[in-house]
Amino acid sequence: MKRLRAFFYVQHLLGIGHLARASRVASALVDDGFDVTVVTGGAPIAGFPGAGVKSVTLPPVTSGDEGFSGLVDLQGKPIDDDFKKWRSEMLLQAFRDCRPDIVIVEAFPFGRRQMRFELLPLIEAIDATSPRPLLATSVRDILQERVKPGRNEETVDLINRHFDLVMVHGDPAFATIDKTFPLAGAIKAEVTYTGLVAAPPSPAASERFDVLVSVGGGAAGKSLVSSTIAAARNANNAWKWCLITGPNLPKDEFDAIARDASPVLSIFR
């Protein structure tokens, strides 16, 4: 029996949440018998996208700042049209090589507007393929609300013209997509709630902490790291503190805070 092929595009720009969630979904598809190709385009993160999936790595880009004002390469240089064309051609070739039955795009068109230069050509290629693969968007349940006029309408238009499925990763008993996307009722594609995407339960920890602080991926958490170090130094010394900085905190900064930390504070990446 032929294994269904899935082509999964994910672009992380600052944190690693999009990549982590997409990797979990991709692994679940593999476990369910799919042949999965994951296309990533951000800074490499050890352990992702995970075992069992085929991986295509585009020339990496990240956000130029925490405000997502522009795209830069790993050296901090703004990317130009030649760079965008290079990535777009690589993405299209990966799509042609995969010949998928389903294409899953993380966040777009609800987010990742910065990547339209390669995602719109991909969508055109999908629509031109016969037989046409299904196209789904993979999106979290609570979205960043848009303030610029016309953005929500543009999102709905793209979904209604091109997408077959909106996968919302959440529990509708807790939050439905219409709470943060007011035009959800205008979406014609099927909207499905997958439940929360999470890692399997971990074994019980051998060490216990009174205060746990996580900075997520670590690229945008310097102020939280500094505040935690200061709070642990000034707090009741009977408390045990744990700080998880995330893999994107530069190693030299991690080493510096580890040297200066209070003895009651354990620091992990």
TATA-V378448 format. One record per backbone hydrogen bond with DSSP energy under -1.0 kcal/mol. NH is the residue of the N-H (numbers start at 1). CO is the residue of the C=O. E is the energy in kcal/mol with one decimal. If there is no record, write none. Layout:
{{NH:CO:E} {NH:CO:E}}
This chain:
{{6:35:-2.7} {7:102:-2.4} {8:37:-3.3} {9:104:-2.9} {10:39:-2.7} {20:16:-2.9} {21:17:-2.6} {22:18:-2.5} {23:19:-2.2} {24:20:-1.9} {25:21:-2.3} {26:22:-2.8} {27:23:-2.4} {28:24:-2.1} {29:25:-2.1} {30:26:-2.2} {31:27:-2.4} {32:28:-1.2} {33:30:-2.0} {34:29:-2.6} {35:4:-3.0} {37:6:-2.8} {38:54:-3.2} {39:8:-3.5} {40:56:-2.5} {48:45:-1.8} {54:36:-2.9} {56:38:-2.6} {58:40:-3.0} {61:41:-2.3} {62:72:-2.6} {63:13:-2.3} {64:70:-3.2} {68:65:-1.7} {72:62:-2.4} {73:77:-2.4} {76:73:-2.1} {79:71:-1.6} {84:80:-2.2} {85:81:-2.5} {86:82:-2.3} {87:83:-2.3} {88:84:-2.7} {89:85:-2.5} {90:86:-1.9} {91:87:-2.6} {92:88:-2.4} {93:89:-2.2} {94:90:-2.3} {95:91:-2.2} {96:92:-2.3} {97:93:-2.6} {98:94:-2.0} {99:95:-2.1} {101:5:-2.8} {102:5:-1.7} {103:134:-3.1} {104:7:-2.9} {105:136:-2.6} {106:9:-2.7} {107:138:-3.2} {108:106:-1.6} {110:107:-1.6} {111:107:-1.2} {115:112:-1.7} {116:113:-1.7} {118:115:-1.6} {119:115:-2.3} {120:116:-2.0} {122:118:-1.3} {123:119:-2.6} {124:120:-2.2} {125:121:-2.2} {126:122:-2.3} {127:123:-2.4} {128:124:-1.5} {129:126:-1.2} {134:101:-2.3} {136:103:-2.9} {137:165:-2.2} {138:105:-2.4} {139:167:-2.8} {151:148:-1.6} {154:150:-2.2} {155:151:-2.1} {156:152:-2.4} {157:153:-2.3} {158:154:-2.2} {159:155:-2.3} {160:156:-2.9} {161:157:-1.7} {162:158:-1.7} {163:159:-2.0} {164:135:-3.1} {165:135:-1.4} {166:190:-3.0} {167:137:-3.0} {168:192:-3.3} {169:139:-2.9} {170:168:-1.6} {174:171:-2.2} {175:171:-2.3} {179:176:-2.0} {180:177:-1.2} {181:177:-1.6} {184:181:-1.8} {186:183:-1.9} {187:184:-1.6} {190:164:-1.4} {192:166:-2.8} {194:168:-2.5} {195:170:-1.7} {210:240:-2.3} {211:240:-1.9} {213:242:-2.7} {215:244:-2.6} {218:215:-1.2} {225:221:-2.4} {226:222:-2.5} {227:223:-2.4} {228:224:-2.3} {229:225:-2.3} {230:226:-2.2} {231:227:-2.6} {232:228:-2.7} {233:229:-1.7} {234:230:-1.6} {235:231:-1.2} {239:236:-2.0} {241:264:-2.8} {242:211:-2.3} {243:266:-2.9} {244:213:-3.0} {245:268:-2.9} {248:217:-3.2} {249:246:-1.1} {254:250:-2.3} {255:251:-2.9} {256:252:-1.8} {257:253:-2.3} {258:254:-2.2} {259:255:-1.7} {260:256:-1.5} {261:257:-1.0} {265:262:-1.9} {266:241:-2.5} {268:243:-2.8}}
